[in-house]
Amino acid sequence: MPGLLDDVALSDDEMLAPQIYRLLRDLIVSIQLVPGQRLSEKEISESLGASKTPVREALIRLEDAGLVRVIPKSGTYVTPIRIASFVEGCFTRLQLEIGAVRRAALRHGDSLNGVDLDSILEEQQQAMEAVDDARFFQLDQKLHKVFFQIAGVPGAWDLLTRSQVEVNRMRHLKRRRRIRRHAKVLADHHRIVDAIHCADADAAEAALVAHIGSLEGEIAQLSSDPELLRFIESQGSLPQGML
C-alpha cells in the first residue's frame, strides 16, 4: 500500500476525505489493490500525511459503495469481484449505449459542436502503439462519454458509470492477466464513429453491439477462461464474514 501512494499529493483546495476516497476507489477498480487485500488505516494515513479521520471517512464511503468490507476484529478488505453485479453492469451498459449511439447518429449534424471524434481515435491508436494500457482505457472512456454528449443525454453517462464498477474491475483484471484486444476495440470504435458520421442509427447500433458483445457472449467468455474463474473463486478464501 505505501508504494502506491508515495507520489500522491493531496490538495488543500478540497476536503481530504473525498480525495482519499477517489484515490482508493481508482486503485481498487484498476486492481492495483486486489480483491481480498487488507487496507490499513494507519498505513494510508502515514503515506498521505493525513490524519486518520478523513481516511476513516473515505473507507466508510468505499464500504457504502461495496468496494471494501469492514470485518470486526479483523480489518478492512477489498471486496471480491461479484459476478452477479458484473453481469448486471454488462446488461446496463449494452442497453444504455445502444440508445446513446442511435441518438448520437440521428442528432450528429446538430450536436457535435466541435467535438472531434477522429482525434480521439488517433490518440487511442498512439496509446495502443505505445502499449500504454492506462491511456488506452482513459481514451476508451472518453470516447464512450462523448457518444452520450452528442446524444444530448450526458446525465445518462453518469448513471452508467455508477453501474460499471465490477465491469471495469473485470476489464482491468483481464488487462493485468494480459488478455488484450486493443486492435479489435479500435477497429470497432472506427465503425461506430463512421456510422455516427453517416447519421446511420442502425449501423451505429450494430457496430456498438458487435463492440460490446451480447450478455450471453460475456458469460460464455468468462466461462471459457478457467484460470480467470479460479482467481475469482479463490477470493472466497477470505476472512470469515467477508462474503
NUVEX-931984 format. One line per field, with one value per residue (C-alpha): residue in three letters; residue number from 1; x, y, z. Coordinates in Angstrom, 1 decimal, padded with zeros to 4 digits. Example, Ala and Ser with C-alpha at 12.3 -4.5 7.8 and 13.67 -1.06 7.14 Angstrom:
<nodes>
rest: (ALA;SER)
nr: (1;2)
c1: (012.3;013.7)
c2: (-004.5;-001.1)
c3: (007.8;007.1)
</nodes>
This chain:
<nodes>
rest: (MET;PRO;GLY;LEU;LEU;ASP;ASP;VAL;ALA;LEU;SER;ASP;ASP;GLU;MET;LEU;ALA;PRO;GLN;ILE;TYR;ARG;LEU;LEU;ARG;ASP;LEU;ILE;VAL;SER;ILE;GLN;LEU;VAL;PRO;GLY;GLN;ARG;LEU;SER;GLU;LYS;GLU;ILE;SER;GLU;SER;LEU;GLY;ALA;SER;LYS;THR;PRO;VAL;ARG;GLU;ALA;LEU;ILE;ARG;LEU;GLU;ASP;ALA;GLY;LEU;VAL;ARG;VAL;ILE;PRO;LYS;SER;GLY;THR;TYR;VAL;THR;PRO;ILE;ARG;ILE;ALA;SER;PHE;VAL;GLU;GLY;CYS;PHE;THR;ARG;LEU;GLN;LEU;GLU;ILE;GLY;ALA;VAL;ARG;ARG;ALA;ALA;LEU;ARG;HIS;GLY;ASP;SER;LEU;ASN;GLY;VAL;ASP;LEU;ASP;SER;ILE;LEU;GLU;GLU;GLN;GLN;GLN;ALA;MET;GLU;ALA;VAL;ASP;ASP;ALA;ARG;PHE;PHE;GLN;LEU;ASP;GLN;LYS;LEU;HIS;LYS;VAL;PHE;PHE;GLN;ILE;ALA;GLY;VAL;PRO;GLY;ALA;TRP;ASP;LEU;LEU;THR;ARG;SER;GLN;VAL;GLU;VAL;ASN;ARG;MET;ARG;HIS;LEU;LYS;ARG;ARG;ARG;ARG;ILE;ARG;ARG;HIS;ALA;LYS;VAL;LEU;ALA;ASP;HIS;HIS;ARG;ILE;VAL;ASP;ALA;ILE;HIS;CYS;ALA;ASP;ALA;ASP;ALA;ALA;GLU;ALA;ALA;LEU;VAL;ALA;HIS;ILE;GLY;SER;LEU;GLU;GLY;GLU;ILE;ALA;GLN;LEU;SER;SER;ASP;PRO;GLU;LEU;LEU;ARG;PHE;ILE;GLU;SER;GLN;GLY;SER;LEU;PRO;GLN;GLY;MET;LEU)
nr: (1;2;3;4;5;6;7;8;9;10;11;12;13;14;15;16;17;18;19;20;21;22;23;24;25;26;27;28;29;30;31;32;33;34;35;36;37;38;39;40;41;42;43;44;45;46;47;48;49;50;51;52;53;54;55;56;57;58;59;60;61;62;63;64;65;66;67;68;69;70;71;72;73;74;75;76;77;78;79;80;81;82;83;84;85;86;87;88;89;90;91;92;93;94;95;96;97;98;99;100;101;102;103;104;105;106;107;108;109;110;111;112;113;114;115;116;117;118;119;120;121;122;123;124;125;126;127;128;129;130;131;132;133;134;135;136;137;138;139;140;141;142;143;144;145;146;147;148;149;150;151;152;153;154;155;156;157;158;159;160;161;162;163;164;165;166;167;168;169;170;171;172;173;174;175;176;177;178;179;180;181;182;183;184;185;186;187;188;189;190;191;192;193;194;195;196;197;198;199;200;201;202;203;204;205;206;207;208;209;210;211;212;213;214;215;216;217;218;219;220;221;222;223;224;225;226;227;228;229;230;231;232;233;234;235;236;237;238;239;240;241;242;243)
c1: (000.0;002.6;004.3;001.0;000.5;004.1;003.9;000.4;-000.1;-003.5;-004.9;-005.6;-008.5;-010.8;-011.7;-009.4;-012.0;-013.4;-009.8;-008.8;-012.0;-011.3;-007.7;-008.6;-011.5;-009.4;-006.7;-009.5;-011.2;-007.8;-006.9;-003.8;-005.5;-006.5;-009.7;-009.1;-006.3;-006.3;-006.3;-004.5;-006.0;-002.6;-000.6;-002.9;-002.7;001.1;001.5;-000.7;000.3;-003.3;-005.0;-007.0;-010.3;-010.6;-009.1;-011.8;-014.5;-013.2;-013.2;-016.8;-017.8;-016.0;-017.9;-021.2;-020.1;-019.5;-015.8;-014.5;-015.8;-015.0;-014.7;-014.9;-011.7;-010.0;-009.7;-010.9;-010.6;-011.2;-014.3;-014.3;-015.5;-019.2;-020.2;-023.9;-023.0;-020.7;-023.5;-025.9;-023.4;-022.9;-026.6;-027.0;-024.1;-025.4;-028.9;-027.9;-025.1;-027.4;-029.7;-026.8;-025.2;-028.5;-029.5;-026.0;-026.2;-029.6;-028.5;-025.0;-025.3;-026.7;-024.8;-021.1;-020.3;-016.6;-016.1;-013.5;-014.2;-011.5;-008.8;-009.8;-009.4;-005.9;-004.9;-006.1;-004.1;-001.0;-001.7;-002.0;001.2;003.0;001.5;000.1;-002.8;-003.9;-004.1;-005.9;-008.5;-008.9;-009.5;-011.9;-013.9;-013.6;-015.0;-018.0;-018.7;-018.7;-021.3;-023.7;-022.8;-023.6;-026.8;-027.7;-028.0;-024.8;-026.6;-027.2;-023.4;-023.1;-025.8;-024.0;-020.6;-022.1;-023.2;-019.8;-017.6;-017.5;-017.3;-014.3;-012.6;-013.0;-011.6;-008.5;-008.2;-008.1;-005.6;-003.3;-003.6;-002.5;-005.9;-005.9;-007.9;-006.9;-006.8;-010.3;-011.5;-010.0;-011.5;-014.9;-014.6;-013.9;-017.0;-019.2;-017.8;-018.2;-021.8;-022.4;-020.7;-023.1;-026.1;-026.9;-028.5;-029.0;-025.3;-024.2;-026.3;-024.9;-021.3;-021.9;-023.4;-020.5;-018.1;-019.6;-020.9;-024.1;-024.7;-024.6;-021.3;-019.8;-020.9;-019.6;-016.2;-016.0;-016.9;-014.3;-011.4;-010.9;-007.8;-009.7;-012.6;-010.3;-008.8;-012.3;-013.5;-010.3;-011.5;-013.9;-011.0;-011.2;-011.7;-014.9;-017.8;-016.1;-018.6)
c2: (000.0;002.7;002.4;003.1;006.4;007.6;010.2;011.4;014.9;015.9;019.3;022.0;023.2;020.3;018.3;015.4;012.5;012.8;012.9;009.9;008.1;008.7;007.6;004.4;003.8;004.1;001.8;-000.8;-000.5;-000.8;-003.9;-002.2;-003.0;-006.6;-008.4;-009.7;-007.2;-005.8;-002.0;-000.4;002.9;003.7;003.0;005.1;008.0;007.9;007.5;010.5;012.6;012.8;012.2;009.0;010.8;011.6;008.1;006.5;008.6;007.5;003.9;004.2;005.6;002.7;000.3;002.0;001.6;-002.1;-001.9;-002.7;-004.7;-004.0;-007.2;-006.6;-007.6;-008.4;-005.3;-003.7;-005.7;-005.1;-007.0;-009.9;-009.3;-010.0;-012.0;-011.1;-007.4;-007.8;-009.4;-006.6;-004.0;-005.6;-005.6;-001.9;-000.8;-002.5;-001.1;002.5;002.6;001.3;004.2;006.7;005.8;005.6;009.1;010.4;009.3;010.9;014.1;014.1;017.2;019.4;018.2;017.7;021.3;021.0;017.5;015.7;012.0;011.2;012.9;010.7;007.6;008.9;009.3;005.8;004.4;006.1;004.7;001.2;001.5;002.7;-000.2;002.4;000.4;003.1;005.8;003.5;002.8;006.6;007.3;004.4;006.0;009.5;008.3;006.5;009.5;011.7;009.4;010.4;014.0;014.0;012.2;015.1;012.8;013.4;012.5;009.0;008.6;009.5;006.9;004.3;004.8;004.2;000.7;-000.2;-000.8;-004.6;-004.3;-002.1;-004.2;-007.2;-005.3;-004.3;-007.8;-009.1;-006.5;-007.5;-011.1;-009.8;-010.6;-007.7;-007.0;-003.4;-003.8;-005.1;-002.4;000.3;-001.2;-001.4;002.3;003.3;001.5;003.2;006.6;006.1;005.2;008.3;010.5;008.9;009.5;005.8;004.8;001.2;000.8;002.6;000.1;-002.9;-001.7;-001.0;-004.4;-006.1;-004.0;-004.6;-008.1;-009.7;-010.6;-014.2;-013.7;-012.1;-015.1;-017.6;-015.8;-015.8;-019.5;-020.4;-019.0;-021.5;-019.7;-016.4;-018.1;-019.8;-016.5;-015.0;-018.1;-018.0;-014.8;-016.9;-017.8;-014.5;-013.8;-015.1;-012.8;-011.3;-012.8)
c3: (000.0;000.9;-002.6;-004.3;-002.5;-002.3;-005.1;-004.2;-003.0;-001.6;-002.5;000.1;-002.1;-001.3;001.7;002.3;002.6;-001.0;-002.4;-000.4;-001.4;-005.1;-004.8;-003.2;-005.4;-008.5;-007.1;-006.4;-009.7;-011.6;-009.5;-008.1;-004.8;-005.4;-004.1;-000.6;000.2;003.7;003.9;006.8;008.0;009.7;006.5;004.4;006.8;007.0;003.3;002.5;005.5;006.6;009.9;010.4;010.4;006.6;005.9;008.1;006.3;002.9;003.9;005.1;001.7;000.0;002.1;001.1;-002.5;-002.0;-002.7;000.8;003.7;007.4;009.4;013.2;015.0;011.6;009.4;006.2;003.0;-000.7;-001.7;-004.2;-007.8;-007.8;-010.9;-010.5;-010.4;-013.4;-015.4;-014.4;-015.3;-018.8;-019.3;-018.2;-020.4;-023.5;-023.2;-022.4;-025.1;-027.8;-027.1;-026.9;-030.3;-032.1;-030.8;-031.5;-035.1;-035.5;-033.9;-035.4;-037.6;-034.8;-031.8;-032.5;-031.6;-032.4;-030.9;-033.0;-032.7;-035.1;-033.0;-030.0;-032.3;-033.4;-029.7;-028.9;-031.9;-030.4;-027.0;-028.5;-030.3;-027.2;-025.2;-022.8;-021.4;-018.9;-021.5;-023.9;-021.2;-020.5;-024.1;-024.4;-021.6;-023.1;-026.5;-025.0;-022.8;-025.9;-027.5;-024.7;-025.0;-028.7;-028.0;-025.6;-022.6;-020.6;-017.3;-018.6;-018.8;-015.1;-014.4;-016.5;-014.8;-011.4;-012.5;-014.1;-011.1;-011.5;-015.3;-015.0;-012.4;-014.6;-017.6;-015.6;-014.2;-017.8;-018.7;-015.8;-017.0;-020.4;-022.0;-024.5;-027.6;-028.3;-032.1;-032.2;-029.8;-032.0;-035.2;-033.5;-032.4;-036.0;-037.2;-034.6;-035.3;-039.1;-038.6;-036.5;-039.1;-041.7;-039.5;-039.8;-036.5;-037.4;-038.4;-035.2;-033.1;-035.0;-034.5;-030.9;-030.2;-032.0;-029.9;-026.5;-027.3;-026.0;-022.4;-023.3;-025.0;-021.9;-019.8;-022.3;-022.5;-018.7;-018.5;-021.1;-019.0;-016.2;-014.9;-014.6;-012.9;-010.4;-009.5;-008.9;-007.0;-004.8;-003.4;-001.3;000.9;002.7;006.4;007.9;007.1;004.0;001.5)
</nodes>
